[in-house]
Amino acid sequence: SEEAKRLGIENLAAAFAEANPEVEFDIQAMDFGQYATTLKTKIAADDAPDIMFGRPKAYTDLVLAGHIMNITGQPYLANMQEAALPALTIEEDVYGILLDVTAMGTFYNKDIFEANGLEKPTTNAELMNVLEVLEAAGIDGFSRGYKDSWTAQVEYGAFMHGEMYGLYPMWMQDISDGTKKFADYPEYKSTLKAWADTFGYSNEDVFGTDYSKSIELFATSQTAMFSQGVWALGEIRKISPDLNIGFMAPPAAADAKNVKLSAFGDDGFMMSATSKHPEYVNAFFEFCLSPEGAKIWSDTAGQVSFMKDSGVEYSDPALKDFVAYIDAGMTVGQEDGPTFKGQMDAAFREYQELFAADAYLDIDKFILDLDAEFDAIRE
């Protein structure tokens, strides 16, 4: 939650200041919806904070305008997982640090699986078998709350990213440039089909069910799986603290080696290019990426560290599953390559929601329509 993250920042600052009493922090917190506008206003007024919350890929305009400090070569960067770097890198230089990593995947009820003789599926064929066994047992496979349409975007991202980013890191750039179309990628069609094939194994009235209700259905064992961001774990645990659940990459691929978890950097810090105290900011960044800093952030903000060998212990089995994907190198990030921007980003998101609204949609026509939409945007 935003409140937990604010407390995490305060605790990091307090611990650093205790070891460096000459340093004082003036922490200014605000609602996230106002943050980007306020930050840009301060920069324009020559009142930029020394440290800015956020990751560079989300503020590319500020980086390219020269407002963010280039920290390429700082020794503390080696403390992060290699997978953290794409979200921090603009034109081959590094402009920030990441405190944590989040993911889009599928929670699953281990007790329901075990009671029905099921194991975690590793291919799409295995996933469909799981759903058929659950249906025969009278159990809804997936919990869905499409009344909040954004949940469809998260769900499809969980299904699609493993193959599309794993095989084609530059696919969004190529489509944006017009050198490729969606129809040129067979995996785009196959992941759409894999997602659509699961629609019939859901709770009743998915379009009358909102996000909160979909969490409740899964947390109370009324459904066996729930595709969502790992950030939903806290809400699940509020309802069922002891529910025996795991977390996996939903297998949309026929080959298990292409089934990867969509994991990406979430929270981080950047330094102002006009900071008068870069030595202290760098020291603070180094502290954040130390085992002590990682533990403070993880314990307070409830996030998974993006450090190598952080020493943080995760007690929740779902988080242990998540970390296992990171340790095994079986993740891809939505910022591993360029992403859609502006009208293209809005259109792509809208089309995902439209697809979820019609399980019997002609997939080939859907892709042709999406390509036509992007062609029109480029004109």
C-alpha positions in Angstrom: 0.0 0.0 0.0 1.0 3.6 -0.4 1.0 4.0 3.4 3.3 1.1 3.9 5.7 2.4 1.3 5.7 5.9 2.9 6.6 4.3 6.2 9.3 2.2 4.4 10.9 5.4 3.0 10.8 7.0 6.5 12.4 4.0 8.1 15.2 3.9 5.5 15.9 7.6 6.0 15.9 7.2 9.8 18.3 4.3 9.8 20.7 6.1 7.4 20.5 9.3 9.4 21.3 7.5 12.6 24.6 6.3 11.1 25.2 9.7 9.4 24.0 12.3 11.9 25.1 15.2 9.7 22.3 14.2 7.2 18.8 15.5 7.5 15.9 14.3 5.3 12.9 16.4 4.4 10.4 13.8 3.2 7.5 15.2 1.2 4.7 12.6 0.7 1.7 12.9 -1.6 -0.9 10.8 -3.4 0.7 9.0 -6.3 -1.8 10.4 -8.7 -0.4 13.9 -8.0 3.2 12.9 -7.9 4.4 13.2 -11.5 2.8 16.6 -12.0 4.2 17.9 -8.7 7.7 16.6 -9.4 7.8 18.2 -12.9 6.6 21.5 -11.4 9.4 21.5 -8.8 12.0 20.7 -11.4 10.7 23.6 -13.6 10.9 25.9 -10.6 14.5 24.9 -10.0 13.4 23.2 -6.7 14.1 19.6 -7.6 14.5 17.2 -4.6 17.8 15.5 -4.2 16.1 12.1 -4.3 13.1 11.3 -6.4 10.9 8.2 -5.9 10.3 6.2 -9.1 12.1 4.3 -11.8 13.7 5.9 -14.8 11.7 4.0 -17.5 8.6 5.6 -16.0 10.2 9.1 -16.3 12.1 8.8 -19.6 11.2 12.4 -20.5 13.0 13.7 -17.4 16.0 11.6 -18.1 16.3 12.7 -21.7 15.8 16.3 -20.6 18.9 16.0 -18.3 17.1 16.3 -15.0 18.2 12.9 -13.6 21.7 12.0 -12.6 23.6 9.3 -14.6 24.9 6.8 -12.0 26.4 4.4 -14.4 29.4 2.6 -12.9 28.5 3.1 -9.2 29.7 0.0 -7.3 26.4 -0.5 -5.5 24.6 -1.2 -8.7 26.2 -4.7 -8.7 24.1 -5.5 -5.6 20.9 -5.6 -7.7 19.7 -8.6 -9.7 20.7 -8.3 -13.4 17.0 -8.3 -14.3 16.6 -5.0 -12.5 18.8 -3.0 -15.0 16.4 -2.7 -18.0 13.9 -0.6 -15.9 16.8 1.7 -14.9 18.6 2.0 -18.2 18.0 4.7 -20.8 20.2 4.7 -23.9 22.7 2.4 -22.3 23.2 4.5 -19.1 21.8 3.8 -15.6 19.7 6.5 -13.9 18.4 4.9 -10.7 18.1 2.0 -8.3 15.3 -0.4 -7.7 14.2 -1.4 -4.2 11.8 -4.2 -5.1 10.3 -6.3 -7.8 6.6 -7.2 -8.5 5.0 -9.7 -10.8 1.9 -10.7 -12.7 1.1 -14.3 -12.4 -1.4 -16.9 -11.0 -2.1 -17.7 -7.4 -3.3 -21.3 -6.9 -4.9 -23.1 -4.0 -2.5 -26.0 -3.2 -5.0 -27.8 -1.0 -7.6 -27.8 -3.8 -5.0 -29.1 -6.2 -3.8 -31.8 -3.8 -7.4 -33.0 -3.1 -7.9 -33.4 -6.8 -4.6 -35.1 -7.5 -3.3 -32.1 -9.4 0.2 -30.6 -9.6 1.3 -27.1 -10.7 0.9 -27.1 -14.6 4.1 -26.3 -16.6 2.6 -26.3 -20.1 -0.7 -25.1 -21.6 -1.9 -28.6 -22.2 -1.3 -29.3 -18.5 -3.2 -26.2 -17.5 -6.2 -27.2 -19.6 -6.2 -30.6 -18.0 -6.2 -29.0 -14.6 -9.2 -26.9 -15.5 -11.1 -30.0 -16.9 -10.4 -32.0 -13.7 -11.6 -29.1 -11.6 -14.7 -28.6 -13.7 -15.5 -32.3 -13.3 -15.2 -31.9 -9.5 -17.6 -28.9 -9.6 -14.9 -26.3 -8.8 -14.5 -23.0 -10.7 -11.0 -22.8 -12.1 -10.4 -19.1 -12.2 -11.6 -16.2 -10.1 -12.3 -13.2 -12.3 -13.6 -9.7 -11.6 -14.0 -8.1 -15.0 -16.4 -5.4 -13.6 -13.1 -3.7 -13.0 -11.9 -4.0 -16.6 -8.3 -3.3 -15.8 -8.0 -6.7 -14.2 -8.2 -8.2 -17.7 -5.1 -6.3 -18.7 -3.2 -7.8 -15.8 -4.5 -11.2 -16.5 -3.5 -11.2 -20.2 -0.1 -9.7 -19.3 0.5 -12.7 -17.0 -0.4 -15.1 -19.9 1.4 -13.2 -22.7 4.7 -11.7 -21.4 6.6 -15.0 -20.9 6.7 -15.8 -24.6 6.4 -12.3 -26.2 9.2 -10.7 -24.1 11.1 -13.9 -23.7 11.4 -14.5 -27.4 11.0 -10.9 -28.8 12.3 -8.2 -26.3 11.9 -5.5 -29.0 8.5 -6.5 -30.2 6.7 -3.4 -29.0 9.3 -1.1 -30.6 9.1 -3.0 -33.9 5.3 -2.7 -33.9 5.5 1.0 -32.9 7.9 1.6 -35.8 5.7 -0.3 -38.3 8.4 -2.7 -39.2 6.3 -5.5 -37.7 2.6 -6.2 -37.1 0.8 -8.2 -34.4 -0.1 -10.7 -37.1 3.7 -11.3 -37.6 4.0 -13.0 -34.2 2.4 -16.4 -34.0 2.9 -16.3 -30.2 0.7 -13.3 -29.9 -2.2 -15.3 -31.4 -1.3 -18.4 -29.4 -1.2 -16.6 -26.1 -4.5 -14.9 -26.8 -6.0 -18.3 -27.6 -4.5 -19.8 -24.4 -6.1 -17.0 -22.3 -9.4 -17.3 -24.1 -9.5 -21.1 -23.6 -9.7 -20.5 -19.9 -12.6 -18.1 -19.9 -15.2 -20.9 -19.6 -13.7 -22.1 -16.4 -14.5 -19.1 -14.2 -16.8 -18.0 -11.4 -20.3 -17.0 -12.5 -21.0 -13.4 -13.7 -17.4 -12.3 -14.2 -18.7 -8.9 -15.5 -20.8 -8.4 -12.4 -17.9 -9.3 -10.2 -15.4 -6.6 -9.1 -11.8 -6.9 -8.1 -12.5 -7.1 -4.4 -15.1 -9.9 -4.8 -12.8 -11.9 -7.1 -10.2 -11.8 -4.3 -12.8 -12.9 -1.8 -13.9 -15.8 -4.0 -10.3 -17.1 -4.2 -9.4 -16.4 -0.6 -12.4 -18.4 0.6 -11.6 -21.4 -1.6 -14.6 -20.9 -3.9 -12.2 -20.8 -6.9 -8.9 -22.7 -7.4 -6.8 -20.0 -9.2 -6.6 -16.2 -9.5 -4.5 -14.4 -12.1 -3.4 -11.1 -10.7 -0.4 -9.1 -9.5 1.5 -10.3 -6.5 0.4 -7.1 -4.9 -3.0 -8.8 -4.3 -1.4 -11.1 -1.8 -1.9 -8.7 1.1 -5.7 -8.5 0.4 -5.9 -12.3 0.2 -4.1 -12.7 3.5 -6.4 -10.2 5.2 -9.3 -12.6 4.5 -7.4 -16.0 4.8 -4.1 -15.6 6.6 -3.3 -19.3 6.5 -4.6 -20.3 3.1 -2.2 -22.7 1.5 -1.4 -21.0 -1.8 1.3 -20.9 -4.4 2.2 -18.5 -7.2 3.1 -19.4 -10.7 3.5 -18.2 -14.3 0.3 -19.3 -16.0 1.5 -21.6 -18.8 0.3 -20.3 -22.2 3.1 -22.0 -24.1 3.3 -25.6 -25.3 7.0 -25.8 -24.3 7.7 -25.4 -20.5 11.0 -23.6 -21.2 9.0 -20.6 -22.6 6.8 -20.4 -19.5 8.3 -17.5 -17.6 7.0 -15.2 -14.9 6.2 -11.6 -15.8 8.3 -9.8 -13.1 9.4 -6.2 -13.2 10.9 -3.5 -11.1 8.3 -1.5 -9.1 9.7 1.0 -6.6 13.0 2.8 -6.7 14.9 6.1 -6.4 16.5 8.5 -8.8 18.9 11.4 -8.0 18.4 14.9 -9.3 21.1 16.0 -11.8 21.3 19.3 -9.8 21.8 17.7 -6.4 24.2 19.6 -4.2 24.9 16.4 -2.1 25.6 13.6 -4.6 28.0 11.9 -2.3 25.3 11.5 0.4 22.7 10.5 -2.1 25.0 7.8 -3.5 25.8 6.7 0.1 22.0 6.4 0.8 21.5 4.4 -2.4 24.3 2.1 -1.3 22.6 1.7 2.1 19.2 0.9 0.4 20.9 -1.9 -1.5 22.6 -3.3 1.5 21.2 -6.3 3.4 20.1 -3.9 6.2 18.4 -1.6 3.8 16.7 -4.5 2.0 15.4 -5.9 5.2 14.0 -2.5 6.3 12.2 -2.1 3.0 10.9 -5.6 2.8 9.7 -5.7 6.4 8.0 -2.3 6.3 6.7 -2.0 2.7 6.0 -5.7 2.4 7.8 -5.9 -1.0 10.2 -8.5 -2.5 13.7 -7.2 -2.7 15.4 -6.9 -6.1 18.9 -7.4 -4.5 21.3 -10.3 -5.0 21.7 -12.3 -1.7 19.6 -9.8 0.3 19.4 -12.2 3.2 15.6 -11.3 3.5 13.6 -14.4 4.5 10.1 -14.7 3.1 7.7 -16.7 5.2 4.7 -16.7 2.8 4.8 -19.7 0.5 3.5 -17.6 -2.5 6.4 -15.2 -2.1 8.8 -18.1 -1.9 7.5 -19.3 -5.2 7.9 -15.9 -6.7 11.5 -15.6 -5.5 12.3 -19.1 -6.8 11.4 -17.8 -10.3 13.8 -14.9 -9.9 16.6 -17.1 -8.6 16.1 -19.6 -11.5 16.3 -16.8 -14.1 12.8 -17.7 -15.3 11.4 -14.2 -15.4 10.8 -11.6 -18.1 10.1 -7.9 -17.6 7.6 -5.6 -19.3 10.4 -3.0 -19.4 13.1 -5.4 -20.8 12.6 -3.5 -24.1 10.8 -0.4 -25.3 7.1 -0.2 -24.5 4.0 1.3 -26.3 3.5 4.9 -25.6 0.6 7.4 -25.9 -2.2 6.4 -28.2 -0.7 3.1 -28.9 -0.5 2.2 -25.3 -4.1 3.3 -24.7 -5.3 1.3 -27.7 -3.4 -1.8 -26.7 -4.9 -1.7 -23.2 -8.4 -1.1 -24.6 -8.2 -4.0 -27.0 -7.2 -6.4 -24.2 -10.4 -5.4 -22.3 -12.5 -5.8 -25.5 -11.1 -9.3 -26.0 -12.0 -10.4 -22.5 -15.5 -9.1 -23.1 -16.2 -11.7 -25.9 -14.9 -15.2 -25.3 -16.1 -16.2 -28.8 -14.3 -13.5 -30.6 -12.6 -14.4 -33.9 -9.0 -14.1 -32.9 -7.6 -13.6 -36.4 -10.1 -10.8 -37.1 -9.3 -9.3 -33.6 -5.6 -9.2 -34.5 -6.3 -7.7 -38.0 -8.4 -5.0 -36.3 -5.7 -4.2 -33.8 -3.1 -3.9 -36.6 -5.5 -1.6 -38.4 -5.9 0.5 -35.3 -2.1 0.9 -35.0 -1.8 1.7 -38.7 -4.3 4.5 -38.2 -2.4 5.9 -35.2 0.9 6.0 -37.2 -0.7 8.0 -40.0 
